[in-house]
Amino acid sequence: MALIVLASASGSPGVSTTALGLTLNWHRPVLLVDADPTGSSAVFAGYFHGTQEPTGGLINLALSLREGTLADALPRETLLLDPEAPAERSAWFLPGIRAHEQAPSLLPLWDPLIEQLRALESNGQDVIVDAGRLGLAGWPQPLIAAADLTLLVTRNSLPALAGATSWAKTLRAQFAAVGGLSRLGVLLVDEDRRWPTVPTGARVRPYTARHIAKALQIPVVSSVDWEPEAAEVYSHGARKPRKFESSGLLRGYRASAAAIQSILAANQAALAPTNGGRA
């Protein structure tokens, strides 16, 4: 089982859409956890376009924790995202809070929830967490620290890069302190094709993955081409446009899933004991 957390430093880089896109294009059973402390459920309002009755989600789990029934409550609070997906790629959703005022009430839940999410290994499930914006009241810091891979999601413009720099430094220090820098990466939302031209007619180029990795001192794990029309299938529940399955957005999600799996496998291999103490 793998625990992957996506978070942003500032603005709206597309964390929720990217987390949902990764979930629906994952290679094995997976649970998407909405841990965004802002309380704006993009999945219910967007992907389900208001047709799915919300469960209590994390708030109900916080109540069950007080009653000592967290393990039993977790399956009841999850919803199937895509009923047509094959069982070997089933995608589930654990809803988050409905208002940002509820976020602090989740603080006692995070550590016990990590234990329950780890227990999903018995079902062969991975977990993807939408952690929203870093540093807000009630943010899921324990999930970020415990993740097998934490991805700082950013776009490749100068304002986005400037906004990500401070948090990149903080995350590097936190992960380095526990020898976990290999569990930290950047997922780039590439706006290259949407970039404007300046009055001289020259096209302004956004920063490349190499430049961003150098500036943030965190490796870029993967990049996703930002195609608004295709993204609205996930963010707004829009009808799939022509060639949706072959769009750059979906290719990016699938490539990102493969890149994440490769990093997880490499990290696991590095932690495995050697044979007889020999490499």
C-alpha positions in Angstrom: 0.0 0.0 0.0 1.2 3.5 -0.8 0.2 6.8 0.8 0.6 9.7 -1.7 -0.2 13.3 -0.6 -0.7 16.2 -3.0 -0.6 19.8 -1.6 -0.1 23.4 -2.8 1.9 26.3 -1.5 -0.5 29.1 -2.7 -3.1 30.0 -5.3 -5.0 27.4 -7.3 -2.5 25.2 -9.1 -5.1 22.4 -9.6 -4.4 20.1 -6.6 -8.0 18.8 -6.4 -8.4 18.2 -10.1 -4.9 16.6 -10.3 -5.6 14.3 -7.3 -8.9 13.2 -8.8 -7.4 12.7 -12.2 -4.6 10.6 -10.7 -7.1 8.6 -8.8 -9.3 7.8 -11.8 -6.2 6.8 -13.8 -4.5 4.8 -11.1 -3.2 1.3 -11.9 -4.7 -0.5 -8.9 -7.5 0.0 -6.3 -7.2 3.4 -4.7 -8.9 5.7 -2.2 -9.0 9.4 -2.6 -9.1 11.3 0.7 -10.3 14.9 0.6 -8.3 16.5 3.4 -8.5 20.0 2.1 -9.0 22.3 5.1 -10.9 24.9 3.1 -14.0 22.8 3.2 -14.8 23.2 -0.5 -15.6 19.8 -1.9 -14.6 20.0 -5.6 -15.6 16.3 -6.1 -19.2 16.8 -4.9 -19.8 20.1 -6.6 -17.7 19.4 -9.7 -17.2 15.8 -10.6 -20.6 14.6 -9.2 -22.1 18.0 -10.3 -24.3 18.0 -7.2 -26.1 14.7 -8.0 -24.4 12.6 -5.2 -25.6 12.8 -1.7 -22.7 13.7 0.5 -21.7 11.5 3.5 -20.4 12.9 6.7 -16.9 11.8 5.6 -14.1 13.0 7.9 -16.4 14.6 10.4 -18.2 11.3 11.0 -14.8 9.6 11.3 -13.8 12.2 14.0 -17.0 11.4 15.9 -16.4 7.7 15.6 -12.8 8.2 16.9 -14.3 9.5 20.1 -16.5 6.4 20.3 -13.7 4.0 19.5 -15.3 2.8 16.3 -13.0 4.4 13.7 -12.0 1.1 11.9 -15.7 0.2 11.4 -16.7 3.6 10.3 -14.1 4.1 7.5 -15.7 1.8 4.9 -19.2 3.3 5.6 -18.0 6.8 4.7 -16.4 6.0 1.3 -18.1 6.4 -2.0 -17.4 4.7 -5.3 -16.1 7.3 -7.9 -16.5 5.3 -11.1 -19.0 2.3 -11.0 -17.8 1.3 -14.5 -14.2 0.8 -13.6 -12.9 -2.8 -13.3 -12.4 -4.1 -9.8 -8.7 -4.2 -10.2 -8.8 -0.4 -10.7 -11.7 0.6 -8.5 -11.6 4.2 -7.2 -13.2 5.3 -3.9 -13.7 8.6 -2.3 -13.6 9.7 1.4 -15.3 13.2 1.6 -13.8 16.0 3.6 -15.4 18.8 5.6 -18.1 21.1 4.3 -16.9 24.3 5.9 -13.4 25.6 6.9 -14.6 26.1 10.5 -14.7 22.3 10.9 -11.0 21.9 10.0 -9.6 22.3 13.6 -11.9 19.5 14.8 -10.0 17.1 12.6 -6.6 17.5 14.3 -7.0 14.6 16.7 -8.1 12.4 13.8 -5.1 12.5 11.5 -2.7 10.2 13.4 -5.3 7.4 14.1 -6.6 7.8 10.5 -3.1 7.1 9.2 -3.1 3.7 10.9 -6.5 2.9 9.4 -5.3 4.0 5.9 -2.2 1.8 6.3 -4.5 -1.1 7.1 -6.1 -0.8 3.6 -3.0 -2.8 2.4 -5.1 -5.9 3.2 -7.5 -4.8 0.4 -4.7 -4.0 -2.0 -5.6 -0.3 -1.9 -3.4 2.7 -2.3 -4.4 6.1 -0.9 -4.1 9.5 -2.6 -4.7 12.5 -0.4 -5.8 16.0 -1.5 -4.3 18.1 1.3 -5.2 21.4 -0.3 -3.2 24.5 0.6 -0.4 24.1 3.1 -0.4 25.8 6.5 -4.1 26.6 6.9 -5.9 26.0 10.2 -6.5 22.2 10.6 -4.2 21.2 7.7 -3.3 17.5 7.6 0.4 17.9 8.6 0.6 14.4 10.0 -0.5 12.9 6.7 2.1 14.8 4.8 4.9 13.7 7.2 3.8 10.1 7.1 3.3 9.9 3.3 5.4 7.5 1.2 5.5 10.4 -1.3 4.5 14.0 -0.8 4.1 16.1 -4.0 4.1 19.9 -4.0 1.8 20.8 -6.9 2.7 24.0 -8.7 2.2 25.6 -12.1 5.2 26.8 -14.0 4.8 30.5 -14.1 6.9 33.0 -12.2 4.2 33.9 -9.6 3.6 30.2 -8.9 7.3 29.5 -8.5 7.6 32.5 -6.2 4.7 31.2 -4.1 6.2 27.7 -3.9 9.7 28.7 -2.9 9.1 29.3 0.8 7.1 26.1 1.4 9.6 24.1 -0.6 12.3 25.2 1.8 10.2 24.3 4.8 9.3 20.9 3.4 13.0 20.1 2.5 14.0 20.9 6.0 11.3 18.7 7.5 11.9 15.7 5.3 15.7 16.1 5.5 15.5 16.0 9.4 14.1 12.5 9.2 16.2 11.3 6.2 13.2 11.4 4.0 14.1 13.7 1.1 13.4 10.8 -1.3 9.8 11.0 -0.2 9.4 14.6 -1.5 8.8 15.8 -5.0 7.1 18.3 -7.3 4.3 17.6 -9.6 4.2 20.3 -12.3 1.0 21.6 -14.0 2.4 22.8 -17.3 0.6 25.8 -18.8 3.0 26.1 -21.7 0.4 26.0 -24.4 -1.7 28.7 -22.8 1.0 31.2 -22.3 0.4 34.7 -23.8 2.5 36.7 -26.1 4.0 40.0 -25.1 3.4 43.2 -27.2 6.6 42.6 -29.2 5.1 39.4 -30.5 7.5 37.2 -28.7 6.0 34.3 -26.8 6.7 34.4 -23.0 7.9 30.9 -22.1 7.1 29.5 -18.6 9.8 27.8 -16.6 10.9 24.3 -17.5 10.9 21.3 -15.1 14.7 21.7 -14.9 14.5 25.3 -13.9 11.8 24.6 -11.3 13.7 21.6 -9.8 16.8 23.9 -9.5 14.9 26.8 -8.0 12.9 24.7 -5.4 15.7 22.2 -4.9 13.1 19.4 -5.1 13.0 17.0 -8.0 10.1 17.3 -10.5 8.5 13.8 -10.5 6.2 14.5 -13.4 4.3 17.1 -15.3 0.8 17.3 -16.6 -0.3 19.4 -19.6 -3.0 21.8 -18.5 -5.9 21.4 -20.9 -9.0 23.3 -19.5 -11.6 21.5 -21.6 -10.4 18.1 -20.6 -9.8 19.1 -17.0 -13.4 20.2 -16.7 -14.5 16.6 -17.0 -13.0 16.1 -13.5 -13.4 19.6 -12.0 -17.0 20.3 -13.3 -18.4 17.0 -14.3 -18.4 18.1 -17.9 -19.1 15.9 -20.9 -15.9 14.3 -22.3 -14.6 16.2 -25.3 -13.5 14.5 -28.5 -10.2 12.6 -28.1 -10.5 12.9 -24.3 -8.8 9.5 -23.7 -5.8 10.5 -25.8 -5.6 14.1 -24.5 -2.4 15.4 -23.1 -4.1 15.8 -19.7 -4.9 12.1 -19.4 -1.5 11.1 -20.8 0.0 13.3 -18.1 -2.0 11.7 -15.3 -1.1 8.2 -16.5 2.6 9.1 -16.9 2.5 10.7 -13.5 1.0 7.5 -12.0 3.8 5.5 -13.5 6.5 7.9 -12.4 5.1 7.9 -8.8 5.0 4.1 -8.8 8.7 4.0 -10.0 9.8 6.3 -7.1 7.8 4.3 -4.6 9.4 1.1 -5.8 12.9 2.6 -5.7 12.4 4.0 -2.2 11.1 0.6 -1.0 14.1 -1.2 -2.5 16.4 1.2 -0.8 14.9 0.4 2.6 14.9 -3.4 2.0 17.5 -5.3 4.0 20.4 -6.6 2.0 21.2 -10.3 1.7 23.5 -11.2 4.5 24.5 -7.6 4.9 25.9 -7.5 1.4 24.5 -5.3 -1.4 
